[in-house]
Amino acid sequence: MRYVRLGSSGLKVSRVALGMMSYGAPSALSWSLDRDRAEPIVRRAVEAGVTFFDTADMYGDGASEEVTGRLLRALFARRDDYVLATKVYYPMGPGPNDGGLSRKHIMSAVDASLIRLGTDHIDLYQVHRWDAETPIEETMAALDDLVRAGKVRYAGASLMYAWQFAKAQHAAERHGLTRFVSMQTRFNLLYREEEREMLPLCADQRVGVLPYSPLARGVLAATGPRDTDRAAAERGRSRLTDGDDAVIGVLRAIAAERGLPPAQIALAWTLAHPAVSASMVGATRTGHVDDAVAAVDVALTLEEKSRLEEHYRPRAPYGHA
C-alpha cells in the first residue's frame, strides 16, 4: 500500500479507501452486509495496509456507522492507526431540523455520529451535499467550531458544483475559518464530467480528490455478461449512454493484454489523475479488496490511457441535488 497527504493537509491516507456503505443492517437494506459478513472483507483491507475508511450517517440510518466503529475498534490496536471519515446532510429524522447543513443540525449530527462510531473524534467530516437553504458562512463556521472543539480533525465536501465549492472555500478564507481539504465526487471512465471544472479547481487549490464509484457501480469490473457481479453491474448500466460500450470494450481489451482484471485497469486509471489522493472503493467480497489494492501498483502507459479515454461521450451531470 502507498500513502499520500490528503490535499495540502498534513493528514496521510492510504491510496485505497474502503467505502463502508455496503455494511450495516440487512433488515433495513437487503443488500447490506451485517458485521459478521463484513468482518473478513474489512480485515483483508486492514491486512493489505488500508487505513482510510469512509461512511455516512445516512447509510442504513446509522447502521453503517455502528458497524464501522465496531469493526475498526476490533481490527486496529490504536485509534490513531486509521483515518475515519463520515458525512452530514441527509435527514436523520422527521423533524424540520433533522437534515441539512444548519448549525443546529451539524452540532446534533456530529454527536450522534460519534456515539454510533464509538470514538471521540472524526478525522474527516464531510458535507454530503450542498444546502441551498443555509448560508454557507453558517455551515463553515459550525465546521470550524467542531475542529476547534476537537470533535473533528479536518473538514471535507462531497458532490457539488465547482462554483459552490469555490464559494465555500472563499467564505472560509474570508472569515478565517477551516477550509475543506478534500472533495469526494463521482469520477470514473464512464463519468468524467468533473474533469471540466472540479478537478482542475481542486488541483489548483491543492484539495485532495476522493473519487467514489470508480468502477461505475460494478459496470467496469464485469468481465462479461455472465460475470458473477452482473446484478450490481446491471444496476449501474441504467445510466449508460452511447459510447460507453466502446469504452468498456477497450477496457476489457487492455485488461486481457495485461492479464489483469478490468477492475484493476479501471482503478489504476482513476488513481493516475494527479488531483486524486485516494479512491473510494466499495467491497462485498475479499476479491474486490484484492483488486483495489493491486491497482495501486498498476502503471498505465500513455498509449493505454489514450485508448481508454478516446471513446468517452459527454453527459449531463447528475446527483448534485
C-alpha positions in Angstrom: 0.0 0.0 0.0 1.1 3.6 -0.6 0.2 6.6 1.5 -0.2 10.2 0.4 -1.1 13.5 2.0 -4.7 14.4 1.6 -4.5 17.6 -0.5 -2.4 20.2 1.2 -3.2 19.0 4.7 -0.7 17.0 6.8 -3.1 14.1 7.0 -1.7 10.9 5.3 -4.2 8.4 3.9 -3.9 5.1 2.0 -4.4 5.4 -1.7 -7.3 3.0 -1.4 -10.1 4.0 0.9 -12.7 1.4 1.9 -16.2 2.7 1.4 -18.4 1.3 4.2 -21.8 1.9 2.7 -22.3 -1.8 2.0 -22.1 -2.7 5.7 -24.9 -2.3 8.1 -28.3 -3.9 8.8 -29.7 -6.3 6.2 -33.1 -5.9 7.9 -33.1 -2.2 6.8 -31.3 -2.6 3.4 -31.5 -6.1 1.9 -28.2 -5.7 0.0 -26.1 -4.6 3.0 -23.8 -7.0 4.9 -24.0 -7.4 8.7 -21.0 -7.2 10.9 -20.1 -10.9 10.7 -20.2 -10.9 6.9 -18.4 -7.6 6.6 -15.6 -8.5 9.1 -13.4 -10.7 6.7 -13.6 -8.1 4.0 -12.6 -5.2 6.3 -9.9 -7.5 7.8 -8.5 -8.2 4.4 -8.3 -4.5 3.7 -6.6 -3.8 7.0 -4.1 -6.6 6.4 -3.3 -5.1 3.0 -2.5 -1.7 4.5 -5.7 0.2 4.0 -6.0 2.8 6.8 -8.8 5.1 5.3 -12.4 4.2 5.9 -15.4 6.2 4.7 -19.1 6.1 5.8 -22.0 8.5 6.4 -24.7 8.9 9.0 -27.5 8.2 6.4 -26.1 4.9 5.3 -28.6 2.5 6.7 -29.9 5.2 9.0 -26.8 5.0 11.1 -26.2 1.2 10.9 -23.1 1.6 8.7 -21.5 3.9 11.3 -22.2 1.4 14.0 -20.7 -1.5 12.1 -17.8 0.6 11.0 -17.0 1.7 14.5 -17.1 -1.8 16.0 -15.0 -3.3 13.2 -12.3 -0.7 13.3 -12.0 -0.8 17.1 -11.6 -4.6 16.9 -9.1 -4.6 14.0 -6.8 -1.8 15.0 -4.7 -1.6 18.2 -4.9 2.2 18.3 -7.4 4.9 17.2 -4.5 6.8 15.6 -3.7 3.9 13.3 -6.7 4.7 10.9 -8.4 7.6 9.3 -12.2 7.7 9.8 -14.4 9.7 7.6 -18.2 10.2 7.7 -20.7 12.7 6.4 -23.6 15.0 7.3 -26.5 16.5 5.4 -29.3 14.0 4.7 -32.3 13.8 7.1 -31.9 11.5 10.1 -35.4 12.1 11.5 -38.8 13.5 10.7 -38.2 17.0 12.1 -37.6 20.2 10.1 -34.1 20.5 11.6 -33.1 16.8 11.2 -31.3 17.4 8.0 -29.3 20.0 6.0 -26.2 21.9 7.0 -27.5 24.4 9.6 -25.5 24.9 12.8 -28.3 23.2 14.7 -28.2 20.0 12.6 -24.5 19.8 12.3 -23.9 20.1 16.0 -26.6 17.4 16.7 -25.5 15.1 13.9 -21.8 15.0 14.8 -22.6 14.0 18.4 -24.9 11.2 17.1 -22.2 10.0 14.7 -19.6 10.0 17.4 -21.8 7.8 19.6 -22.5 5.3 16.7 -18.9 5.2 15.7 -17.7 4.7 19.3 -15.0 7.4 19.1 -14.3 10.8 20.5 -13.3 12.4 17.2 -13.9 12.1 13.4 -10.8 12.5 11.2 -12.6 13.8 8.1 -16.1 15.2 8.5 -17.7 15.8 5.1 -20.7 17.7 4.0 -22.6 15.2 1.9 -24.3 17.7 -0.4 -24.8 21.4 -0.9 -27.5 23.0 1.2 -29.2 25.8 -0.7 -31.3 26.8 2.3 -28.4 27.5 4.7 -25.9 30.3 4.3 -22.6 28.8 3.6 -21.0 31.0 6.2 -23.1 29.4 8.9 -22.1 25.9 7.7 -18.4 26.7 7.6 -18.5 28.4 11.0 -20.1 25.4 12.5 -17.5 23.1 11.0 -14.7 25.4 12.2 -16.2 25.2 15.8 -16.1 21.4 15.6 -12.4 21.4 14.6 -11.6 23.8 17.4 -13.5 21.7 19.9 -11.5 18.6 18.8 -14.5 16.6 17.7 -13.4 16.8 14.1 -9.8 16.9 12.7 -10.4 18.0 9.1 -13.4 19.1 7.0 -14.3 17.8 3.6 -17.0 18.1 1.0 -18.8 15.8 -1.3 -20.6 16.1 -4.7 -21.4 19.7 -5.6 -20.8 22.1 -8.4 -17.4 23.8 -8.7 -18.9 27.2 -8.2 -20.5 26.0 -4.9 -17.2 24.5 -3.7 -15.3 27.7 -4.6 -17.9 29.8 -2.7 -17.5 27.7 0.4 -13.7 27.9 0.3 -13.9 31.7 -0.2 -16.3 32.1 2.7 -13.9 30.1 5.0 -10.8 32.1 3.9 -12.6 35.4 4.2 -13.7 34.7 7.8 -10.6 32.9 8.9 -12.4 29.5 9.2 -11.4 25.9 8.5 -11.3 25.2 4.8 -12.2 21.9 3.1 -9.2 19.7 2.5 -11.0 17.2 0.2 -13.7 16.8 -2.4 -15.4 13.4 -2.7 -17.0 13.2 -6.1 -18.1 10.8 -8.8 -15.3 10.1 -11.3 -14.6 7.0 -13.4 -14.0 6.0 -17.1 -17.7 6.4 -17.8 -18.3 9.6 -15.9 -15.6 12.3 -16.5 -17.7 15.5 -16.2 -15.7 16.5 -13.2 -12.6 17.0 -15.4 -14.2 20.2 -16.7 -14.2 22.3 -13.6 -14.0 20.4 -10.3 -10.8 18.5 -10.8 -8.8 21.5 -12.1 -10.1 23.6 -9.3 -9.0 21.1 -6.7 -5.6 20.6 -8.4 -5.1 24.4 -8.4 -6.2 24.8 -4.7 -4.4 21.6 -3.6 -7.6 20.0 -2.4 -7.5 16.2 -2.3 -9.9 14.5 -4.7 -11.6 11.3 -3.5 -13.4 9.6 -6.4 -16.4 7.4 -5.4 -17.9 4.8 -7.7 -14.6 4.4 -9.5 -16.0 1.2 -11.1 -19.3 2.8 -12.1 -21.3 0.6 -9.7 -19.6 -2.6 -11.0 -20.0 -2.0 -14.7 -16.3 -1.5 -15.1 -15.5 -4.6 -13.0 -17.6 -7.0 -15.0 -15.6 -9.3 -17.4 -18.7 -10.1 -19.5 -22.5 -10.6 -19.5 -22.2 -13.6 -17.2 -19.9 -12.1 -14.7 -20.7 -13.0 -11.1 -21.2 -9.4 -10.2 -23.7 -8.9 -13.1 -26.5 -7.8 -10.7 -24.5 -4.8 -9.5 -23.4 -4.1 -13.0 -27.0 -4.2 -14.3 -27.9 -1.5 -11.7 -25.0 0.6 -13.0 -25.9 0.1 -16.6 -29.1 2.1 -16.1 -27.1 5.2 -16.7 -25.0 4.1 -19.7 -25.1 6.2 -22.8 -24.0 5.8 -26.4 -20.2 5.3 -26.5 -20.0 3.6 -23.1 -19.9 0.1 -24.7 -16.9 1.2 -26.7 -15.1 2.4 -23.5 -15.9 -0.9 -21.8 -14.6 -2.8 -24.8 -11.3 -1.1 -24.8 -11.0 -1.6 -21.0 -11.5 -5.3 -21.4 -9.1 -5.5 -24.3 -6.3 -3.8 -22.3 -7.1 -6.0 -19.3 -6.7 -9.0 -21.5 -3.4 -7.7 -22.9 -2.1 -7.1 -19.4 -3.5 -10.4 -18.0 -5.3 -8.4 -15.3 -8.9 -8.0 -14.2 -10.7 -5.0 -15.8 -11.3 -3.6 -12.3 -7.6 -3.1 -11.7 -7.2 -1.3 -15.0 -10.2 1.0 -14.3 -9.0 1.8 -10.8 -5.4 2.4 -12.0 -6.8 4.9 -14.5 -8.6 6.8 -11.7 -5.6 6.8 -9.4 -3.4 8.1 -12.1 -5.1 11.5 -12.2 -2.7 14.0 -10.5 -5.5 15.6 -8.4 -6.6 12.2 -6.9 -5.4 11.4 -3.4 -7.3 8.1 -2.8 -10.1 6.1 -4.5 -13.2 5.2 -2.5 -13.8 1.5 -3.2 -16.8 -0.5 -2.1 -16.3 -4.2 -1.5 -18.7 -7.0 -0.8 -16.1 -9.7 -1.4 -12.5 -10.0 -0.4 -11.6 -10.3 -4.0 -12.8 -6.7 -4.5 -10.3 -5.6 -1.9 -7.5 -7.5 -3.6 -8.2 -5.9 -7.0 -8.3 -2.4 -5.4 -5.0 -2.9 -3.6 -3.3 -4.4 -6.6 -4.4 -1.4 -8.8 -2.2 0.9 -6.7 0.9 -0.6 -8.4 -0.5 -0.8 -11.9 1.1 1.9 -14.1 -0.7 2.6 -17.4 1.2 3.8 -20.4 0.3 7.0 -22.2 -0.9 4.9 -25.1 -3.2 2.8 -22.8 -4.6 5.9 -21.2 -5.3 7.4 -24.6 -7.1 4.3 -25.7 -9.2 4.3 -22.6 -10.3 7.9 -23.0 -10.8 8.3 -26.7 -14.4 6.9 -26.9 -15.8 8.9 -24.0 -19.0 10.9 -24.7 -20.1 13.9 -22.5 -23.2 13.6 -20.4 -25.3 15.8 -18.2 -24.0 16.0 -14.6 -26.3 14.2 -12.0 -26.5 13.6 -8.3 -25.6 17.0 -7.1 -29.0 17.8 -5.6 
